[in-house]
Amino acid sequence: MADCVFCGIADGRIPAKIVCEDENTIAFRDLSPQAPTHILVIPRCHIASVADTDRSDTGVLGAVLATAVEVAAAEGLDQPGYRLVINHGADGGQSVGHLHVHLLGGRPMTWPPG
């Protein structure tokens, strides 16, 4: 989608601090980090929200999660631990209408998160 900021990052029109990319996903540093490590992992294809997926999207969803796990390991977060978050809708905290996973780490995470 031409007006989607994350699609612009995925296709190179908008600059970002990219940490990992492949044919299906791209991971980049969040502009407003909420933890010492805060990376967003998105599918290259536009999906507005996790609620817009169904079982036919398991390949895309699996690729996003696999990339998040790989990036966490590359960032040295696999042993101390990290958090993966997917927000949906305004009340869920989603601020960009493109499915994305937040990878947060580098400090102990508290519970409840919100």
Stockholm file with secondary structure:
# STOCKHOLM 1.0

chainA/1-114         MADCVFCGIADGRIPAKIVCEDENTIAFRDLSPQAPTHILVIPRCHIASVADTDRSDTGVLGAVLATAVEVAAAEGLDQPGYRLVINHGADGGQSVGHLHVHLLGGRPMTWPPG
#=GR chainA/1-114 SS CTTCHHHHHHTTSSCCCEEEECSSEEEEECSSCSSSEEEEEEESSCCCCGGGCCGGGHHHHHHHHHHHHHHHHHTTCTTTCEEEECCCHHHHTCCSSSCCEEEEESSCCCSSCC
#=GC SS_cons         CTTCHHHHHHTTSSCCCEEEECSSEEEEECSSCSSSEEEEEEESSCCCCGGGCCGGGHHHHHHHHHHHHHHHHHTTCTTTCEEEECCCHHHHTCCSSSCCEEEEESSCCCSSCC
//
